[in-house]
Amino acid sequence: MTAGVTGERSPPMSTPTDRTPGRHGDNPQFTGRQVIDERGEPLGSIDDVLFDPTDETPEYFVVKPGMLRRAHYLPVEGSYESIDGDIVVPWDQQWFKMSPPAARDHVLSTDDRRQVEAHYADR
């Protein structure tokens, strides 16, 4: 188990304020950070962040599980930062691997969005 994942949560992640609505891309607050499940098992690292076009808040992480593996979308909602600085999500590695893969350009189409939302809503 990774240290810091004991149910203790650090303060909520801050919301970026300098983003253009609907944009995605590098965000130094998230990009490169490790993502783990609530048991401390690694899922991958954040490769990109997609923002809600209406209020500019982070909506989805694009998480790359490792070399030669396709990235997947992961909802920001329900995640929190561990005291070690990892992003902790309520979905385990198997559920994450079964999620729809991210498009190569990381743009979330309407159909892809429905599939991703349905996948994570089932849990």
Backbone bond lengths (Angstrom), bond angles and torsions (degrees), N, CA, C in turn:
res aa  C-N    CA-C-N  psi(-1)  N-CA   C-N-CA  omega(-1)  CA-C   N-CA-C  phi
1 M - - - 1.451 - - 1.522 108.84 -
2 T 1.274 116.79 136.84 1.456 122.34 179.77 1.524 109.22 -74.88
3 A 1.321 114.78 134.91 1.457 119.14 178.19 1.518 109.61 -59.42
4 G 1.293 116.12 144.27 1.449 120.26 176.45 1.513 114.21 95.42
5 V 1.325 118.50 -8.29 1.464 120.40 178.89 1.518 106.82 -105.45
6 T 1.303 114.94 74.64 1.452 120.83 -176.86 1.508 111.54 -121.81
7 G 1.320 115.71 17.85 1.449 118.97 -176.33 1.514 111.35 92.22
8 E 1.354 116.81 -12.02 1.451 119.96 176.94 1.517 108.04 -79.74
9 R 1.281 116.33 132.06 1.453 120.71 179.74 1.515 109.68 -114.37
10 S 1.304 114.16 139.97 1.452 118.08 172.95 1.522 107.81 -80.51
11 P 1.311 118.38 174.10 1.468 119.56 179.74 1.524 111.02 -54.42
12 P 1.330 118.16 153.89 1.462 120.76 -179.29 1.521 111.26 -55.07
13 M 1.338 114.87 148.28 1.451 119.86 179.03 1.519 108.96 -63.30
14 S 1.312 116.09 138.93 1.461 119.06 -179.59 1.519 109.83 -74.36
15 T 1.298 115.14 154.35 1.462 122.09 -179.20 1.517 108.76 -98.91
16 P 1.334 117.03 127.36 1.456 117.90 178.44 1.527 110.82 -64.00
17 T 1.311 116.29 144.86 1.456 119.91 -178.11 1.525 112.51 -114.01
18 D 1.329 117.91 -6.34 1.458 120.47 -175.07 1.527 112.19 -108.15
19 R 1.313 118.06 32.25 1.462 121.60 -177.22 1.520 110.61 -103.73
20 T 1.306 115.42 144.36 1.450 121.58 174.18 1.517 107.97 -78.25
21 P 1.336 120.05 135.09 1.461 121.61 -178.13 1.520 112.27 -53.71
22 G 1.336 114.99 133.70 1.456 121.33 175.25 1.511 114.45 79.73
23 R 1.306 117.86 0.17 1.460 120.63 -178.55 1.504 110.43 -80.07
24 H 1.303 113.64 162.68 1.457 120.19 171.07 1.505 106.60 -137.04
25 G 1.287 117.14 165.86 1.454 119.21 177.09 1.504 112.06 144.71
26 D 1.318 114.11 -165.21 1.449 120.03 -177.42 1.515 110.77 -59.89
27 N 1.282 114.57 136.41 1.444 121.27 174.06 1.518 105.23 -139.34
28 P 1.316 118.23 110.06 1.460 119.83 -175.06 1.522 113.76 -60.26
29 Q 1.342 117.20 -17.78 1.458 118.47 177.84 1.522 111.66 -72.97
30 F 1.329 118.19 -24.44 1.457 121.24 -174.03 1.527 114.32 -124.71
31 T 1.317 117.95 -40.40 1.456 121.56 -172.92 1.529 111.14 -55.78
32 G 1.346 114.53 129.59 1.455 121.27 179.29 1.513 114.76 88.85
33 R 1.320 117.66 -10.72 1.476 119.80 -178.73 1.516 110.72 -75.81
34 Q 1.297 115.94 149.28 1.452 122.11 179.86 1.526 110.47 -78.84
35 V 1.334 115.21 142.57 1.460 122.33 176.83 1.520 107.02 -113.83
36 I 1.329 115.67 130.70 1.462 121.38 179.06 1.522 109.20 -130.89
37 D 1.347 115.60 160.41 1.462 118.63 174.18 1.527 108.75 -87.18
38 E 1.307 116.55 179.33 1.467 120.30 -175.32 1.525 113.93 -69.47
39 R 1.330 117.12 -10.88 1.472 120.56 174.36 1.525 111.83 -94.43
40 G 1.352 115.46 -1.93 1.459 119.65 179.18 1.515 114.17 91.84
41 E 1.337 117.39 6.55 1.465 120.91 179.34 1.527 109.18 -79.37
42 P 1.330 117.19 134.36 1.466 119.69 -177.90 1.526 112.84 -73.82
43 L 1.340 115.07 140.23 1.467 121.51 174.49 1.521 110.89 -106.73
44 G 1.312 117.80 -29.17 1.452 122.09 -179.17 1.514 110.46 149.73
45 S 1.326 115.04 -160.83 1.462 119.61 178.83 1.527 109.66 -124.27
46 I 1.313 115.02 153.17 1.465 121.20 -178.27 1.520 109.20 -75.43
47 D 1.336 114.27 121.71 1.455 121.96 -178.54 1.526 111.37 -100.54
48 D 1.333 116.87 -24.89 1.453 121.61 -175.26 1.529 108.12 -161.78
49 V 1.316 115.73 162.27 1.466 122.13 177.99 1.513 107.51 -132.76
50 L 1.334 117.25 131.56 1.460 122.13 176.38 1.523 107.64 -106.24
51 F 1.338 116.15 135.50 1.453 121.77 -174.55 1.519 111.06 -108.06
52 D 1.323 115.85 145.90 1.455 122.04 175.11 1.527 108.04 -65.78
53 P 1.334 117.65 127.36 1.461 119.38 -176.87 1.535 114.11 -70.15
54 T 1.325 118.09 -17.66 1.461 119.39 -177.18 1.521 113.35 -87.89
55 D 1.327 117.75 -36.83 1.467 118.19 -176.78 1.527 114.02 -127.12
56 E 1.340 116.67 6.87 1.457 122.99 173.36 1.527 114.70 64.48
57 T 1.311 118.22 19.38 1.460 120.24 177.53 1.528 109.67 -90.97
58 P 1.324 117.91 152.03 1.463 120.02 176.48 1.530 109.64 -60.97
59 E 1.329 116.25 131.78 1.460 120.66 -177.72 1.530 111.88 -113.36
60 Y 1.325 116.92 -42.81 1.471 121.61 179.70 1.511 110.00 -136.33
61 F 1.322 115.25 141.66 1.456 121.60 166.94 1.520 106.46 -92.92
62 V 1.319 116.59 147.73 1.462 121.43 166.89 1.519 103.71 -104.95
63 V 1.335 115.95 114.09 1.458 121.41 -173.06 1.521 109.47 -110.53
64 K 1.311 114.98 125.85 1.461 121.42 178.46 1.524 107.94 -99.02
65 P 1.354 116.60 118.71 1.458 119.67 -175.84 1.525 114.56 -75.69
66 G 1.312 118.59 -13.68 1.464 120.65 179.49 1.509 110.34 155.19
67 M 1.300 115.02 179.22 1.463 119.82 -179.72 1.526 109.81 -63.34
68 L 1.309 114.93 143.86 1.462 123.54 177.45 1.524 113.35 63.10
69 R 1.311 117.10 16.60 1.469 121.29 175.96 1.509 108.65 -120.26
70 R 1.300 115.63 143.38 1.456 121.51 -176.96 1.532 110.89 -77.55
71 A 1.316 115.97 140.95 1.464 121.47 178.64 1.522 110.16 -72.23
72 H 1.328 115.94 157.99 1.464 122.87 179.18 1.519 108.62 -133.01
73 Y 1.346 114.82 153.37 1.465 120.91 173.43 1.520 108.24 -79.19
74 L 1.315 115.65 145.78 1.456 121.44 178.61 1.521 107.50 -142.29
75 P 1.345 118.81 122.98 1.472 119.91 -179.40 1.527 112.09 -60.38
76 V 1.308 115.68 141.02 1.459 121.20 175.42 1.527 109.36 -73.95
77 E 1.342 115.89 -35.38 1.469 120.73 -179.11 1.522 109.80 -57.72
78 G 1.310 115.86 132.31 1.460 121.58 -179.83 1.516 112.86 92.46
79 S 1.325 117.77 -7.63 1.463 120.22 179.32 1.526 109.86 -90.25
80 Y 1.314 114.41 159.72 1.456 120.05 174.96 1.519 108.70 -151.23
81 E 1.302 115.93 167.04 1.449 121.72 -179.31 1.524 109.05 -96.84
82 S 1.334 116.28 129.87 1.459 119.98 176.15 1.524 109.11 -75.52
83 I 1.314 116.80 168.01 1.463 119.15 178.82 1.525 110.85 -67.97
84 D 1.340 117.66 -15.12 1.463 121.82 175.99 1.524 112.50 -88.91
85 G 1.349 117.48 -4.04 1.450 121.00 178.23 1.514 114.78 94.05
86 D 1.340 117.98 -0.26 1.460 120.55 175.47 1.525 109.26 -76.56
87 I 1.329 116.02 155.37 1.458 121.18 174.15 1.529 106.72 -93.81
88 V 1.312 116.67 121.30 1.460 122.93 -177.02 1.524 108.73 -102.97
89 V 1.333 116.04 131.32 1.462 121.22 -179.20 1.531 109.46 -122.27
90 P 1.341 117.14 154.93 1.468 120.26 -176.97 1.527 114.71 -83.94
91 W 1.337 118.52 10.88 1.461 121.05 179.75 1.509 109.14 -112.25
92 D 1.337 116.78 138.77 1.454 119.40 -179.49 1.532 111.36 -82.93
93 Q 1.328 114.79 174.35 1.457 121.60 -175.03 1.529 112.44 -59.88
94 Q 1.304 118.53 -41.54 1.467 121.31 -179.41 1.528 111.45 -63.89
95 W 1.334 116.52 -44.63 1.470 120.25 179.50 1.521 110.33 -63.67
96 F 1.318 116.30 -41.66 1.457 122.09 178.21 1.526 110.62 -60.85
97 K 1.315 118.19 -44.65 1.467 122.15 -178.79 1.525 112.13 -65.27
98 M 1.329 117.34 -26.69 1.472 121.05 179.81 1.531 112.15 -84.96
99 S 1.321 117.62 -6.00 1.465 120.28 -179.16 1.532 110.40 -71.92
100 P 1.332 116.79 157.17 1.464 119.55 178.36 1.534 110.64 -59.32
101 P 1.321 117.35 136.58 1.473 119.37 179.20 1.524 111.62 -69.54
102 A 1.303 115.24 153.55 1.467 121.11 178.26 1.524 109.83 -74.76
103 A 1.317 115.49 146.17 1.462 120.87 173.86 1.529 107.89 -64.66
104 R 1.303 116.37 152.75 1.473 119.98 -178.72 1.527 112.61 -58.50
105 D 1.337 116.55 -33.96 1.468 119.85 179.13 1.529 112.08 -90.37
106 H 1.325 116.38 0.79 1.469 124.85 178.41 1.521 113.82 67.01
107 V 1.325 118.11 8.77 1.458 121.07 176.53 1.520 108.17 -77.70
108 L 1.309 116.81 131.83 1.460 122.51 -177.26 1.520 108.68 -97.65
109 S 1.344 116.96 103.45 1.459 120.70 179.48 1.526 109.67 -70.87
110 T 1.313 116.58 169.02 1.463 121.32 179.20 1.522 110.76 -60.13
111 D 1.340 117.13 -45.07 1.470 120.24 178.82 1.524 111.55 -65.05
112 D 1.335 116.67 -43.07 1.469 120.06 178.28 1.522 110.70 -61.75
113 R 1.329 116.19 -41.18 1.464 120.62 179.59 1.531 110.73 -59.59
114 R 1.327 116.13 -44.59 1.473 119.61 178.57 1.520 111.13 -60.36
115 Q 1.322 116.79 -43.82 1.470 120.82 179.91 1.528 111.66 -63.74
116 V 1.321 116.15 -43.94 1.467 120.35 179.94 1.529 110.15 -64.79
117 E 1.329 116.66 -46.83 1.468 120.00 179.50 1.520 111.25 -60.91
118 A 1.327 117.64 -42.09 1.466 121.24 179.29 1.525 110.79 -64.62
119 H 1.310 116.83 -41.45 1.470 120.65 -179.26 1.527 111.16 -60.64
120 Y 1.321 116.23 -49.97 1.465 119.28 -176.37 1.521 113.02 -77.57
121 A 1.336 118.38 -21.02 1.459 121.85 176.44 1.527 111.43 -73.54
122 D 1.340 115.87 -26.34 1.475 120.32 -179.40 1.517 113.11 -68.69
123 R 1.274 117.49 -12.76 1.472 120.45 -173.89 1.491 110.57 -99.51
